[in-house]
Amino acid sequence: MINSFAGKVLHVNLSAGSFQILSVPESVYAAVLAGKGLEAWYLYRHIPAGADPLGPDNILAFAAGALCGTGAFLTGRWTVACKSPLTGGWGDANCGGVFAPAIKQCGYDAIFISGCSEKPVYLFCDDKKVEIRDAFSYWGMDAVEAEKALHLDLDSACRKKPCIACIGQGGEKLSLISGICNEGGRIAARSGVGAVMGSKKLKAVVLAGMKPMRCANPDAVKALSKELGSKLLKMSMPSGLGFFLGMGGRMMGHLPYLPLDGSLTSLMFKEWGTPANTSLAITSGDGPIKNWGGTPRDARLMPSIFNPEHINKIETAKYHCYSCPLGCGGKLKIKGRPYTTFDETHKPEYETIQAFGALLLNRSLDSIYQINELFNRAGIDTISAGNTIAWAIECYENGILSKNQTDGLELSWGNTEAILALVRKMIAREGFGDYLADGVRKASERFGGKEYAMHIGGQEPGMHDARNDPQLGIHFVAEPAPGKHTVGMGIEYGAMSLCDICSWAPPAKPHSKEEDLEDTETMALISKANACYTMLTDGAGGCYYGQMMGVHMWKLVDYLNAAEGWQYDGDHYMEIGERIQTLRQMFNIRQGFDPASVSLPKRMAGEPPLPSGPLKGISLNNQTQVRSHWRAFGWDPDTGIPLPETMERLGINALLNVEENI
Ligand code: SF4
């Protein structure tokens, strides 16, 4: 039967210089789709327990989702996964662009890379050949330079312009907070995936296949996309509204929880991209200020400095990921602006603006453009880097770090020059920057100041405060890749309307903020539904912003049925999401990662609570809520280990015995 899967994966062993093309049985796709689901199934079975994340036994996986190439909108995301050197457990990161369809056009759903090369190499694939090639001349280049140089050398010899994912200096120098880039510095940033690629001496993966991608019922998929496209086309916003975002956030900080309409988020992202969130986040309590210890009072003027209209004014072009009509990305002209040495940069994401803005009390948007470009080129995660620099400033302020230790830099809040100097040092792994380049946990183990080190299970949290959204706090801790902010937020649950596709997902109702602090079955079912739907989206290759539109706009269940020729209901698909999440948790258990050892930093848990601002007086009940979340998943509430009956119900034991065929 025709469905959307390529049906094959490529496994390259860089130590042996060999490769195998393997067929994946249909039962695997039916159980976990592709994308992160396929990666979880494969990595659990092939990475030995206790493997060194930077050694030859670790496997770096690149995967496209089930819906990629079917014509379904917002399904062009690619996922990279491995054992994380940052946490010691499951690691993954996700990015847009056109790399996902390129994997499928080579004839694969995923590419797995094990072993380590002795010298720098790159992997070249099209639909006819697989070659491990010398990368000596590209090693040492930043990600943008390397991509350009590879295009220059390869394009004329390929039947189509290749798609390239590569590492910059961050991955080459094994920075544990480095990621993997494509399309001129767009980065799959989290979990230290760049360091894993660097440890394999793999500079780039170059894909130039032209195989057609498949779909069971293309007309039905097209009709769904037409419906969504016409809704998005009708949306527009009068200009100048960005100024009011800060005020809106202030109101949100004081109002009870109200379910949002998903179309509102789409409208904002269409107009401004993710920087739409910055001013709102600063005033509402969502965005961390002054290393998660400040209040909007500390960030005075910032809502207006980071008004997304200022960014739109220097935008020269908008861009879209593959098969996405929303187009939240953009290129900015930054030539000649203060602090900048580049001509252009990608529009910085909200996470970058917050991590190098209010988190450090840095009031220079221009410096953030420069930092964005520097880190995009180096392939370093701005969330982790911002949290690490915030720790350094607070340690310096409290006498834990001296001027001698910081290479003579005076670290103080809002000191733009010093922040820029640290960024450069981190990229070069020079002096004090060498210690910062491995993230905040390692730096605080070396120098002290653990009370200021904001990490969750080893990974620095995304720029959203759990005190503002206790649901998010559950995922920060319970997620197999802890600290990720893209698994579930209470604030978005209402917009998604999951209760309309899933019989057990509770409806979102207006409620007081205090209710979110309670440990209730409803709260646990909401967090379970959030996580299952996110895993389903990842298996499909969907964009998180598609999720946020809600199930009535981005019809994931209908898309999957049309693309695969299936007729399943939402409950069936949510169970696929549950299976993927349980497999990722099992990966952690097998690798010796103890879920029960993970907790929020005391400051984020509200211990002690803040004395003023929108988060005033809030202390979380996070550990109890996490245990209820595990119980809702059918995992042991004390240990987080999936129970035998859950493994049986989800068919995971049988699934782990299915073999790929040569
Ligand atoms: S919404 Fe933005 S990030 Fe998501 S697929 Fe579209 S362009 Fe890419």
Residues whose N, C-alpha, C, O or C-beta is under 5 A from the ligand:
A	BS01	SF4	L74 G96 Y319 H320 C321 C324 L326 G327 C328 G329 C543 Y545
